[in-house]
Amino acid sequence: MNITVDEDKCCGAGQCVLITPEVFDQRDEDGIVVLLDAAPGEEHHDAVRESAQVCPAAAITVDEDA
Ligand code: SF4
């Protein structure tokens, strides 16, 4: 799994951080997403998929084959 985030799309809603704090964080100054781990372990994959699904800005892309 390989994750990318689009900072230009992100609206700082923080849903991804609530669901997968091991992988996503937010910048202190404006709440824009910070990707902590682009290739997280298997144990985080379900939560990462959920984060991508609930992101209101569709700013998280998950490449399952990477
Ligand atoms: S859920 Fe989406 S919009 Fe919200 S902080 Fe995460 S990437 Fe940004």
Boltz pocket constraint, residues with backbone or C-beta under 6 A from the ligand:
constraints:
  - pocket:
      binder: B
      contacts: [[A, 5], [A, 9], [A, 10], [A, 11], [A, 12], [A, 13], [A, 14], [A, 15], [A, 16], [A, 17], [A, 24], [A, 25], [A, 26], [A, 31], [A, 32], [A, 33], [A, 51], [A, 54], [A, 55], [A, 56], [A, 57], [A, 58], [A, 59], [A, 60]]
      max_distance: 6.0
